Amino acid sequence: MLSYWRQLDSDSAWMRVGVLLLGLWLLVTLVVPLGTLLSKSFEDANGTWVGLNNYARYFATPSLTDSLWNSVWVSTVVAGITLTLAYVYAFALTRSAIPGKGVFKALALIPILAPSLLPAISLIYLFGNQGLLKDLLFGTSIYGPLGIVIAQVFYCFPHALMILVVALSLADARHYEAARVLGASPFRTFMTVTLPGSKYGLISAGFVVFTLAITDFGIPKVIGGRFNVLATDIFKQVIGQQNFSMGAVVGFVLLLPAVIAFVADRWVQHRQVALLSGRSVPLVPSQHTPRDVGLLIFCALVAGAFLVILGMAVWASFVTRWPYNLNLTWANYQFENFDSEGWNAYFNSLRMAAWTAVVGTLVVFAGAFVLEKTRGFVLIRHATQLMAMLSMAVPGLVLGLSYIFFFNAPGHPLGFIYGTMAILVLNSVAHFYTVSHITATTALKQLDSEFESVSASLKISVGRMFKRVTVPVCLPAILDISIYFFVNAMTTVSAVIFLYGSHTKLAAVSIVQMDEAGSTAAAAAMAVMIVATSAAVKVIHSLLTYQLRQKTQAWRVR
Amino acid sequence: MTVPYLDVNNISKRFGHLWALRDVSLQISPGEFVCFLGPSGCGKTTLLRIIAGLEKHDSGSMMQMGRDISGLPPSQRDFGIVFQSYALFPNLNVRDNVGYGLQGKAWSREKRQVRVDELLSLVGLSASASQYPAQLSGGMQQRVALARALATSPGLLLLDEPLSALDARVRAHLRTELRQLHQRLGVTTIMVTHDQEEALSLADRIVVINQGRIEQVGTPQEIYQQPRSAFVADFVGKTNPLQVQWLSPGRFDWHGIELSCEHTSPQSLGEMFTLALRPEDIVLHAHDRPDLQVSNCYPAQVQDLEFLGAFCRVRVHLPINGQSLVADVPSAQAARMGLTRSHQVFVGLSAERMQVFGPNASVA
């Protein structure tokens, strides 16, 4: 073993140490906690091994299995509606000549900046018992599947849209010219060229939305009423009944559809061959008035609905006493009057998001670098890569629950971080690992693979090259990763709801609690604070990126 | 030969069940310019990367100036390298790219400045010192890469298809410059290429590699005029491979007609051989047989003409045995003869230029 390390030069040795450290990090923050959760689901309340008893009990309890069915059908409906809307919207953005594409795109991405709780709260103000537009529902209650579906479509829309825009913008004009020359009708062209070309994007977006919907906790919690789903069941079992074993079982049941969706998505991506060669001709959408007018109206309606939902929350947060006194006031922002932690929760969220951005970016980028650039060491690298991808399949609630079991176990060497800011940061980094990892890896893959060889021949260490070349060239990607971590850490509720301590309550958690206590207006105000913060950070990020591009445009070839 | 600068002994390398290199041995003298020539996938780049330490060989050893470098990582070997992709750092300007390797205690700011200026003028890029790679043409980028590789004065310069990504005119120009640079600096150089013209014009010695084995090592003249195998004959320059049977010393049967040749070693009757004859060694005569004493002269019909500037490549068909040959005729002569398609001519196959390759020799 020692001789194995001796034949490496110091650079290769350090790179391998880096890979091992990353592997260890992912083991501790992701894999081992999940393993603990699994073993917990086979134990009773006293920690005695009971085999599949818990699972048997789960499937024998109708109230629990009903939730499973509810979760599956609601998520399927959400996926169907979101895909349809997002596909048309993406088509309008990429394949039509409608005006204001930039504005429409920006508006459609609003939901990413908001916690999932926000659309639920807005819907209550719009269609709830004292809702503004309650009569439009003709007596149907918004509390339940209807509210969940509408709010989740809002919440999932931008994720589907981003995937579909990419899929639809990859078009080869030559295929369309060929179809036209061969006399195909627009409908036939759509069915034979456009749809097959974006097939993989559709499948991928479908899985992403389904997973987001089924693992979301905030929306069913706020607007689900008595309609139970898996995510709320976990919460009830663990927080309500302190039944950790059953919580673990439900966690695993929830993990299952997410993992199936994840594996299926991987499989589809593998089958996807590059449809575009370097020689393809980009498609420039032509004007076609009837189609463009139709699409413009559609986009305006969708974007308008988003603005209404966001605007409703903002308005509600300023109203004195809904619906009796509509005078505007700052009173709802006096969080001390509604929640014991008051504004502290917001500042905790800020600190947590900032730490997650810093720690997450460092770990992800350095980790992706050593994984990508280490030579040899194949087995360990593949295992680590797999762990990095696994995080995507783990719902936040499941990860949070497994952290309780892992870090809170008596005598655990890392037990001291339980209830501190550190565990929240670790958990958020692990929860949002995969997308950041893919961003970093993609950026690194674009670097010439011979940079390392050149540096080695010039006796320049890998560390120096990393600092002098890799980081400057990848800076835009690094900024993207940090903003992704920040916004997600700011808005997430599912992963942290089990983990906050008495001094580390977060803004999203206090939204849930204030809503539960009936202070819906204050909950809306806190949601607005989160959106405003995310939006501000996003604007700063855009400015920074723009400046960076200006400064480096001499060498950056686009 | 003096003590070799680089001594490669029985290097083998396998990728899975595929042999990339098999028992490759090679000695390179100090100051030599050596080209590894071969078709893509023959193992030439793998050999270069093994010499650089970027790839690990399975067995064999390498000595550089008497030092065993077989197990050393690239950073502990002494070489500079230039890649086909240039691999210039996009965020550093020309000056910083060239000075990239000039780090550490040995290089003060002034010393570094002087060295970079020297290198830039060496490759003729002094005026572009503050530009970024993306603002330079391909040829200029490759010169930056060359200057960067030479900056630390390595004892060995490795060039991995450095000219392949450039267009024809720039390539020819840079080829001349490379040759002059080598003559001026005298650094031992190994260049990998699949372009035989490049190898012939640049190298002191050419190493022809095919399917992981060295086919022949020799000067460009040796490689071209005395190819040791049918593969080399065909890969370097153009050749007409003729499948023949041995009749008697110096006489072969080529699909029913008799060819004489200076190759006289005794063989058994009917054994199969390959005769290789270069297009320029086939002579076309305009009218009837000018001289009956000339052997290997047969009537033929012009099938196809390809005008290539200085000469015409003419495909002729021999009605006697149904075979075809390719001959290169100087353009002036082609014009004098008034060669056109279906033109009747006589072909003469030069007996002294014919190369004979052993039984079962195949031409790739």
Interface residues (C-beta under 8 A of the other chain):
Chain A: Q7 L8 D9 D11 S12 D448 E450 F451 S453 V454 S455 A456 S457 L458 K459 I460 S461 R464 R468 V469 P472 V473 T552 A554 W555 R556 V557
Chain B: A52 G53 L54 G71 P73 P74 S75 Q76 R77 F79 G80 I81 F83 S85 Y86 A87 F89 P90 N91 L92 N93 Y100 G101 Q103 Y132 P133 A134 Q135 R148 A149 A151 T152 P154 L158
